[in-house]
Amino acid sequence: MIKTRLFFLLTLLILISCANFNAYFNIYYNAEKYYKLGIKPIEDGKPVDRSYLDRSIEKSSKILQLYQNSKYVDDALVLIGKSYMYKGDYSKAIKKFTELIDYFPTSKYFEEALFYLGKTYLFQQDTNIAISIFQQVVAKNGDFQNDAIKEITNIYIEKKEYDKADTLVENITGKAKNDPLNIFIKGKIKYLKNDYQNALRNFSKIKLKSLPKEYIFDYYRYIISSYIELGDLKNSEKYVNRAIDIFQNHSKRNSFYFLKAQIFEKKKEYEKSISLIDEIVSGRDKFLLDSLLFMKGYIYEKYLNDLKNAEKSYRMIVENQQNSPLYYQAEAKSKSIQILLSLKDENSELTEEEKAKNRFVLSEIEYFFLGRTEDAISGYKTIVDSFPSSYYSPKSLFALSYIYLKEYKDTLKSLEFLERIVKDYQTTEFYTDALKRIGELKSD
């Protein structure tokens, strides 16, 4: 009878234990599922789904409440911490990771918690603290060692300390040395160092199926840009068309349309480039809109000599993209072209001196604001030839001397313009300056 009771109690305890485990497992399974769903949008360059992350935190918190004395607490802490980190609740994430590090020093999740603690500090721009923590992870020589090295490498990349990044990534050992992500980072560093051939060599070694999805977008971007820089427009166009097909739903897909427009420009297919830009600008997606409009203005200005349409494109940035990093450059271009166009409509009633002044201002705008060096040179020479008695004639000679030295490193030509000032304009304010400049150039 006693044996029967003992057997019954033992069976009951086993059943209760199994029930507890199953209950825990179901809660944790759902918590992990919601976490993965929450961060999945990152693959398409989109923000995390905060609602799923909140549900993951809710489920994981139940484990802490119901199983606070069990071995299941540490994995729940890590999951809550990572969810808070991706939500941007950094102080809460730090608290959870620190709890695990302080109270569960022997946990199998210890190194993971330490690694994500470093990532959290990195996300909140505490770079030095992040590096210090990642270095602790590296010193542990565990599963997250190479991940920590990659994070430190990326920090150096952000700081443009490419040689340090290169050295670090070369120190990755074991199987991770041939890990696709490691090879990708190597290629990225080569690209950022303008070593496009070696960048492509690294990228060619990567099997895309093995590369984390969130890196595939940049993989294509670096390959296309490398081919463009090397002048291989055939391969760049092949890859850009493939990327456009793949990333139709990506939040930054306009990056590839921008690159395709750039390829058309390089191929001197300017109308195709403008047509593509117009198609993208008229759509709903506004990512890189300022860069696309600026490229359109540049093509009209530099290649098609259509200043009215160029000014219109630049003005669209000024009127609609006030927060753009290109705003002030576009504003300067727009205003300069407006002045240029107004000055070109020369009034026949102007005096010779006023005409010379207008043409000088035109040449200054061409050179200093629009970068049209040849047009500026032509304008200055016209002033010297057509208005030799004007105040702006020796001033134009000085400008020509400056341009030939700066742009073409042509000291002899630069001296020629200065010597003409000394010969023909001895009574002007430019005479002494020209003599001084001649002495400087000859002493060099």
C-alpha positions in Angstrom: 0.0 0.0 0.0 2.8 2.3 1.0 4.7 1.5 -2.3 1.6 2.3 -4.2 1.3 5.7 -2.6 4.9 6.5 -3.2 4.6 5.5 -6.8 1.5 7.7 -7.1 3.2 10.7 -5.5 6.3 10.2 -7.7 4.1 10.0 -10.8 2.2 13.1 -9.7 5.4 15.1 -9.1 6.7 14.1 -12.6 3.5 15.2 -14.2 3.5 18.5 -12.3 7.1 19.0 -13.3 6.3 18.3 -17.0 3.3 20.6 -16.8 5.5 23.4 -15.4 8.1 22.8 -18.1 5.5 22.8 -20.9 3.9 25.9 -19.5 7.3 27.6 -19.4 8.2 26.4 -22.8 5.0 27.7 -24.4 5.5 31.1 -22.8 9.1 31.3 -23.9 8.3 29.9 -27.3 5.8 32.7 -27.9 8.1 35.4 -26.4 10.9 34.4 -28.8 8.5 34.2 -31.7 7.2 37.7 -31.0 10.8 39.0 -30.6 11.8 37.6 -34.1 8.6 39.1 -35.7 9.5 42.4 -34.0 12.9 42.7 -35.5 12.1 41.1 -38.9 11.4 44.5 -40.6 15.1 45.4 -40.1 15.8 43.1 -43.1 13.9 45.5 -45.4 15.5 48.6 -43.8 12.3 49.4 -41.9 11.8 50.3 -38.2 11.1 47.4 -35.8 7.5 46.4 -35.0 7.2 47.7 -31.4 3.9 45.9 -30.8 5.5 42.5 -31.3 8.4 43.5 -29.1 6.0 44.6 -26.4 4.3 41.2 -26.5 7.7 39.5 -26.3 8.5 41.6 -23.2 5.1 40.7 -21.7 5.5 37.0 -22.2 9.1 37.0 -20.9 8.0 39.0 -17.8 5.6 36.2 -17.0 8.5 33.8 -16.8 10.2 36.1 -14.3 7.0 36.3 -12.3 6.0 32.6 -12.3 9.5 31.0 -12.4 11.6 33.5 -10.5 13.6 30.8 -8.7 14.0 28.5 -11.7 16.8 28.1 -14.2 14.6 29.7 -16.8 15.1 33.3 -15.6 18.3 34.2 -17.4 17.2 33.5 -20.9 14.0 35.6 -20.3 16.2 38.4 -19.0 18.3 38.4 -22.2 15.1 38.4 -24.4 13.6 41.3 -22.5 16.9 43.2 -22.7 17.2 42.7 -26.5 13.5 43.7 -27.0 14.0 46.9 -25.0 17.3 47.6 -26.9 15.6 47.4 -30.3 12.7 49.5 -29.0 15.2 52.2 -28.1 14.4 51.9 -24.3 18.2 51.8 -23.6 18.1 52.3 -19.8 15.7 49.5 -19.4 17.7 47.2 -21.7 20.9 48.0 -19.7 19.1 47.2 -16.5 18.1 43.8 -17.7 21.5 42.8 -19.1 23.2 44.1 -15.9 20.8 42.0 -13.8 21.9 38.9 -15.6 25.6 39.8 -15.5 25.4 40.5 -11.7 23.1 37.8 -10.5 23.8 34.9 -13.0 27.6 35.0 -13.6 27.7 31.3 -14.5 24.8 31.5 -16.9 25.3 30.2 -20.4 23.7 33.5 -21.5 26.3 35.6 -19.6 28.4 36.4 -22.7 25.4 37.1 -24.8 24.1 39.6 -22.2 27.5 41.3 -22.1 27.7 41.5 -25.9 24.2 43.1 -26.1 25.0 45.4 -23.2 27.8 46.7 -25.5 25.5 47.0 -28.4 23.0 49.0 -26.3 25.7 51.5 -25.2 26.7 51.7 -28.9 23.1 52.5 -29.9 22.9 55.3 -27.4 26.2 56.7 -28.8 28.4 55.8 -25.8 31.1 54.5 -28.1 33.9 54.3 -25.6 31.9 52.3 -23.1 30.7 50.1 -25.9 34.3 49.4 -27.1 35.4 48.6 -23.5 32.5 46.0 -23.1 33.2 44.5 -26.5 36.9 44.1 -25.6 35.7 42.2 -22.5 33.7 39.9 -24.7 36.7 39.4 -27.0 38.9 38.5 -23.9 36.4 35.7 -22.9 37.3 33.9 -26.2 33.8 32.5 -26.4 30.9 32.3 -28.9 30.5 36.1 -29.2 34.2 36.9 -29.6 34.1 37.4 -33.3 30.8 39.3 -33.2 32.4 41.7 -30.7 35.4 42.1 -33.0 33.0 42.9 -35.9 31.3 45.6 -33.7 34.6 47.2 -32.8 35.6 47.1 -36.5 32.3 48.8 -37.5 33.0 51.5 -34.9 36.4 52.2 -36.4 34.7 52.3 -39.9 32.3 54.9 -38.6 35.2 56.9 -37.3 36.9 56.5 -40.8 39.8 54.7 -39.1 39.9 52.1 -41.9 43.4 50.8 -41.2 42.5 49.9 -37.6 39.3 48.3 -38.9 41.3 46.3 -41.5 43.8 45.0 -38.8 41.0 44.0 -36.5 39.0 42.1 -39.0 42.1 40.2 -40.1 42.5 39.0 -36.5 39.2 37.1 -36.7 40.1 33.4 -36.3 38.7 29.9 -36.7 35.6 29.2 -38.8 34.5 32.8 -38.5 37.5 33.9 -40.7 35.6 32.5 -43.7 32.2 33.6 -42.4 30.3 35.5 -45.1 29.7 38.5 -42.8 33.4 38.7 -42.0 34.2 38.6 -45.7 31.5 41.3 -46.3 33.1 43.6 -43.8 36.5 43.1 -45.4 35.0 44.0 -48.7 33.3 47.0 -47.2 36.6 48.3 -45.7 38.3 47.9 -49.1 35.5 49.8 -50.7 35.7 52.7 -48.2 39.5 52.8 -48.8 38.7 53.2 -52.5 40.3 49.8 -53.2 37.5 48.8 -55.5 39.2 45.8 -57.1 39.9 44.1 -53.8 36.5 45.1 -52.6 35.0 43.1 -55.5 37.3 40.2 -54.9 36.0 39.9 -51.4 32.4 40.3 -52.4 32.8 37.6 -55.1 33.6 35.0 -52.4 30.3 35.5 -50.6 27.4 33.0 -51.0 24.4 35.3 -50.7 22.3 32.6 -49.0 24.8 32.5 -46.1 24.9 36.3 -45.7 22.5 37.7 -43.1 19.6 39.4 -44.9 20.1 42.8 -43.5 23.5 43.0 -45.2 22.4 42.0 -48.7 21.2 45.5 -49.5 24.6 47.0 -48.9 26.3 44.1 -50.6 24.6 45.1 -53.9 25.2 48.8 -53.2 28.9 48.4 -52.7 29.3 46.1 -55.7 27.4 48.4 -58.1 29.3 51.5 -56.8 32.7 49.7 -57.2 31.9 48.8 -60.8 30.9 52.4 -61.5 34.1 53.7 -60.0 36.1 51.2 -62.1 34.2 52.3 -65.2 32.7 48.8 -65.7 29.2 50.1 -66.6 28.1 46.7 -68.1 28.5 44.9 -64.8 27.2 47.8 -62.8 24.0 47.9 -64.9 23.6 44.1 -64.5 23.8 44.3 -60.8 21.7 47.4 -60.4 18.8 45.8 -62.4 19.0 42.7 -60.3 19.0 44.8 -57.1 15.9 46.8 -58.2 14.0 43.6 -58.8 15.0 42.2 -55.4 14.4 45.3 -53.2 11.1 46.6 -54.5 9.7 46.6 -50.9 12.9 48.0 -49.3 12.5 51.4 -47.6 15.8 52.6 -49.3 15.2 51.1 -52.8 15.7 54.6 -54.4 19.4 54.1 -53.7 19.5 51.7 -56.7 17.5 54.0 -58.9 20.0 56.8 -58.0 22.8 54.5 -59.0 21.0 53.5 -62.3 20.6 57.2 -63.1 24.3 57.6 -62.4 25.1 54.8 -64.8 23.0 56.5 -67.5 24.9 59.7 -66.9 28.3 57.9 -67.2 27.1 56.4 -70.5 26.2 59.9 -71.7 22.5 58.8 -71.9 21.4 62.0 -70.2 17.7 61.9 -71.3 17.4 58.4 -70.0 18.8 59.5 -66.7 16.4 62.5 -66.4 13.5 60.4 -67.5 14.2 57.8 -64.7 14.6 60.5 -62.1 11.3 62.1 -63.1 9.6 58.7 -62.8 11.0 58.2 -59.3 10.4 61.8 -58.1 6.7 61.6 -59.2 6.2 58.5 -57.0 5.3 58.2 -53.4 8.7 57.2 -52.1 10.7 60.3 -51.1 13.9 58.6 -50.0 16.9 60.3 -51.7 14.6 62.7 -53.4 17.0 65.6 -52.8 20.0 63.7 -54.3 17.9 62.7 -57.3 16.8 66.3 -57.9 20.3 67.5 -57.5 21.6 65.0 -60.0 18.9 66.1 -62.5 19.9 69.8 -62.0 23.6 68.9 -62.5 22.9 67.0 -65.7 20.9 69.9 -67.1 23.6 72.4 -66.1 26.8 70.5 -67.0 25.9 68.3 -69.9 22.8 69.8 -71.6 23.5 73.5 -70.9 19.9 74.0 -70.0 20.2 76.4 -67.1 16.5 77.1 -66.8 15.6 73.5 -66.1 18.8 73.1 -63.9 17.6 76.1 -61.8 14.1 74.6 -61.6 15.5 71.3 -60.2 17.7 73.0 -57.6 14.8 75.2 -56.6 12.6 72.2 -55.9 15.1 71.1 -53.2 15.1 74.6 -51.8 11.3 74.8 -51.7 10.5 71.2 -50.5 13.6 69.8 -48.8 14.6 72.4 -46.2 16.2 69.7 -44.0 18.3 68.2 -46.8 22.1 68.3 -46.4 22.1 69.5 -50.0 19.8 72.5 -49.2 22.5 75.2 -49.0 24.3 73.9 -52.1 21.1 73.8 -54.0 20.1 77.3 -52.9 23.5 78.7 -54.0 23.1 77.0 -57.4 19.6 78.2 -57.8 20.3 81.8 -56.9 23.5 81.8 -59.0 21.7 80.6 -62.1 18.9 83.1 -61.5 21.5 85.9 -61.5 23.3 84.4 -64.4 20.2 84.3 -66.5 19.2 87.8 -65.6 22.7 89.1 -66.5 22.7 87.3 -69.8 19.7 89.4 -70.9 22.0 92.3 -71.4 20.4 95.7 -71.7 21.6 97.6 -74.8 21.4 100.9 -72.8 24.2 99.8 -70.4 27.5 101.6 -70.5 30.6 99.8 -71.6 31.8 99.7 -68.0 28.5 98.3 -66.8 28.6 95.6 -69.5 32.2 94.6 -68.4 31.0 94.5 -64.8 28.1 92.2 -65.6 30.3 89.9 -67.6 32.8 89.8 -64.8 30.1 88.9 -62.3 28.9 86.2 -64.7 32.4 84.7 -64.9 32.7 84.7 -61.1 29.4 82.9 -60.8 30.4 80.4 -63.5 33.7 79.6 -61.7 33.0 79.9 -58.0 29.4 78.8 -57.7 28.7 76.6 -60.7 32.1 75.0 -61.3 32.0 75.8 -65.0 35.7 76.6 -65.3 36.0 76.7 -69.1 32.9 79.0 -69.4 34.5 81.3 -66.7 37.8 81.4 -68.6 36.0 82.3 -71.8 34.1 85.1 -70.0 37.2 86.6 -68.4 39.1 86.5 -71.8 36.1 88.3 -73.5 36.4 91.1 -71.0 40.1 91.5 -71.6 39.7 91.5 -75.4 36.4 93.5 -75.7 36.8 96.0 -72.8 40.6 96.6 -72.5 40.2 100.0 -70.8 37.7 98.8 -68.2 38.6 98.4 -64.5 37.5 94.7 -64.9 40.1 93.9 -67.6 43.2 93.7 -65.2 40.9 92.2 -62.6 40.0 89.5 -65.2 43.7 88.9 -65.9 44.3 88.4 -62.2 41.4 85.9 -62.1 42.8 84.0 -65.2 46.3 83.8 -63.5 44.7 82.3 -60.4 42.6 79.8 -62.4 45.4 78.5 -64.6 47.7 78.0 -61.6 45.0 76.4 -59.4 43.2 74.2 -61.9 45.9 73.4 -64.4 49.2 73.9 -62.4 50.3 76.0 -65.4 52.8 78.4 -63.8 54.0 79.8 -67.2 50.5 80.7 -68.3 49.7 82.2 -64.9 52.8 84.4 -65.1 51.9 85.4 -68.7 48.6 87.0 -67.4 50.4 88.7 -64.5 53.1 90.2 -66.8 50.4 91.6 -69.0 49.0 93.5 -66.0 52.5 94.9 -65.3 52.9 95.9 -69.0 49.5 97.4 -69.8 48.0 98.5 -66.4 50.8 100.2 -64.6 48.4 102.9 -63.2 45.9 100.5 -61.7 45.7 99.1 -58.2 46.5 95.6 -59.6 50.0 96.6 -60.8 51.7 96.3 -57.4 49.9 93.1 -56.5 50.9 91.6 -59.9 54.6 92.4 -59.3 54.5 90.8 -55.9 52.8 87.7 -57.2 55.3 87.4 -60.1 58.1 87.5 -57.5 56.5 84.7 -55.4 55.9 82.4 -58.4 59.4 82.9 -59.7 61.0 82.2 -56.3 59.0 79.0 -56.1 
